[in-house]
Amino acid sequence: MALTLIAREWVKVDGSVQAELKRLLSKVPLPLKGLTDKNRRFLRQFDDLNALRRLVQLPEKLWAEVKRERSPTYRTLAKAQAALAIGILIYMPIRLQNLVTLEFERHLFIRMGRGAKSTLELSNGEVKNNIDLAFEIPPQIVGMLVEYRERTAPKIIGERPARLFVNVDGTPKVKQALGSLITNYARRRAGITLTPHQTRHLSAKVLLDDQPGGFETVRQILGHKNLHHTVLAYAGIDSRRAGRHHQHLIEEAISAQNPSRSRGLRVSRVG
């Protein structure tokens, strides 16, 4: 960027040279960085497992309230959509721009037969990195989706919606409105500071806590094209898990050398 500015403002090169410089610049890979301070603070919330439990339980808690509404209004629609959005992002960490455009029978394939699998599918032309993404939808989210499409939404908007996230008049909800809905409900009802995109970082943490070094799994679920990008972004999460395992091994070694002390030594669990 600095080179092109110098070429234009100081050297006064002609347009063809500027165009060539821009072309060359586009081929230079941008430096990759790990998580920002903001995202590291976000993840620290979940060092307390109660925080993760509150977030995971929030969609079903909101949905129970939606079902109790005898005269549903636009507020009911907002609560139902918050429950669905948070539930989807917890289990299927897609980007907000894909979440807000989800449609039944285009992205959401609900199958209710015995042993049938419902799926969320995004084609490569719809996602940032041009990689097909597909997830099996958990049964509890399937139930909410069916009830939303068949009963909850029609009572409020007057028709069975083809698109998941719509306004009261049936028009598509914009991603800023959906993002605010997710953030506000997570904060007010679960005490969690969260943006829709940060659910992707949370998914990486959950996977790496369970599978140290499992960057390929993280890459696949997040739809990254490059494994190097995944490793750079989440190496800090994995190093914490490796550090806990290292502490555990040291404590085990001390216990082996001092059997008489093993009863009194508290050995940390690896989690």
N, C-alpha and C positions, 0 to 999 in steps of 0.2 A: 504494500500500500504506500509506504513512504517513497519507494522507488518511482512509482507512477506519478506521485505528486511532484517530486523533483523534476522528473522528465517533462511534465506539463508546465509547471510554473517557472522553473529556472532555466532548463535547457531549451524549452520552447520547441520540442520535437513536433513533427507533423502528426496528423491523425492516424496514418497507417502504422507509424512506429508505436504510438500510444496503444493502438489496438493489439499489436503484437506483444507488447509488454503485459497487457491485461490477459492475453491468452496464456502466456508463459506463467503469469502469477496464478492463474486458475489451476495449473497443474502442480503447484507447490502445496504439499499437505500442510494443513494448519496444525499447530502444536496441540496435542491432547493433554488434558489435565484431569486430575482426580476430582472428587466431589468438592463442591464449594463449602465454605464455612456454614452457610445457611443449611445446606443439605446434611452436613454432619450433625448440626444441632437437631435437625428434624429426626434423624435416625437415633440419636441418643434417647429420645422419648421411649423407644422400644427396648431399651436396656431393662426397663420395668415391664415384665410380661403382662401385667395388668393393663397396660396401655394397649398392647396388641389385642388382648381379649376384648377390651371395650370397643375397639374399632371393628373387629370381626363380628361382634354381636350387634353392632348398630343397625345394619340393614334389616335384620329380622325384627328388631325392636321397633323401628320406624314402621315396618310393614304391618305389625300387629295393631299399631295405632291407626293406620290407614283403613284397615278392615273394620275397625270399630266406628268409623265415621258414618253416621246415618244419613247426613245430608252433605255429601262431598262438595267441596268448593275448589277454587284455584289453589288454595293453600294445601288441600289434600293432594292435588296433582303434583305440586312442588315436593311434598314430602315423599310421595310414591316414587318420583323420579330421583330424588336424592338417595332413597334406599336402593333403587336399581343401579344407579351410577356407582355408588360406593361398593355395592356388592360385586358388580362386574369388575371394577378396578382391583379389588382385593385378590380375586382369583384369576383374572385375565388382564394383566397390566398393559393395556393398549394406550396409545396417545389420545389426548383430549380431542384432537381434530378428527380422529376415527370414532371415538366414543359418541360424539354428538351427532354423527351422521348415520348411526346404526339403523338398519331397516329390517323388518321381519321378512323372511324368505329371500333376502338378498345377502344379509350378514348373519342374521339370527335364524337358525333352522331348528325349530322346536318339534321334537318327535316324542310322542306320549305312549307308544306301544311298549309292551313288556320287553325289557332288555334294550330298548332303543336309546340311542345317544343323541342328545341335543348339542349343537355346536355353534360357536361363533367363528366366522371365517372372514378374512380380509384378503383380497387379491393383491398381487404385487404392485399393481398400478395405483392402489389406494394408500399405501403406506410409505413412510419416509425413505426407507432403504430399499424399496422395490423387492421385498421378500414376502412371499405368501405367509400368512399367519393363520393358524387354526387352533382353537381351544375347545375342549369338552366343557359344557356348562354344568356346574354342580346342580344337583337335584333341587336344592332349596331356591336357587336363583331361577331355575326353570319354572317352578311353581309360581313365583312372583311374576315372572314374565307373562305366563298364561293368564293369570288373574288380572294383571294390568291391561292386557290387550282385550280380553273378553268382557270384563266387567268394570274395573275401576275407571279407565280412561273414557270409555263410551258414556258413562254416567255424567261426565264432566264436559267433554268436548262434543258429545252428540254423535260420535261415530267410532268405529273400530280403527285405530290408527295403523298405518303402514309403517310409519317412522316411530322410533321409540321415544325420542325426546321432542315433544311439541308443546306449543303454548295452548292456552285455553281455546283460542280461535282455530286451532289446528295447524297453524303455521310452524315451520321448523324453529326450534330453539337455537339461539346462537351459542357458540362455545363459551363466550365470556359469561353469559348468564348461567350456563350449566356449571362452569368452573366455580363461580361464586356460591352456587347452591351446595356443591360438594364441600367446599371449604367452610362455609358457615355452619352446616349441620354437623360436620366433624368436630368443630370447635365447641359449638353450643351444647351438643348432646353427648359427646364422648370426651371432651377436654383434650382433643388432639389438634395440634397445629399441622395443617396438611394442605398441599395443593394437589390437583389431579396428577401432575407429572411425578410428584414425589412418591406416589404409590409404586412407581417403577423401581425407585431406589429401595423401597421397603421390600419388594419382591426379591431383589438381589440379596439383601441382608438375610432374609429368611432362608433362601437357598444356600448361601455360603455358610451360614451358621450350622446348617445341617450337613452340607457337603463341602468341606474345606477344599479349595482348589477347583470347585465345580464351575469354572467360568464358561465352559461350553454350554452347560445347561442354562446359565444366565443369559448368554448370548442368544440362544434359541428362543427363550420365552420373551425376551425384550425385542427380538427382531433386529439385532445389530448385524451389520454385514461383516464387520471385522472383529475377530477375537481380540486383537491387540487393543482396540478401543474399550472393550469390556473389561479386560485386565487392568488397564490404566485407570479406568473410572472407579473400579471397586476393589483394588488391591488393598486399600486401607481397611476395609471391612474384613477381608480374609486374613490380614496380618494380625488383627485382634484375636480372631479365633485360633490362629496358629500360636499366638502368645499364651492363650489359656491352656492349650494342649501342652506347651513347653513347661509351664508351671506345674501341671499335673505330673509330667514325667519326672521332674526334679523331686517332687514330693514323694513319688513312688520309689525313686532311687534312695532317698534318705530313709524311708521306711524299711527298705530291704537291708540297708547297712545297719540299722538300729532296730531290730525286731522288738526289743523291749519297749521302745517308744511308740510303736505303731498304733497301739490302742489309743494313745492320747493325742495322736497327730490327726488333725482334720485334713483330709484329702479333698481338694476341690473337685467338684464334678465338672466334667467337660460338657459345655452346653453351647 
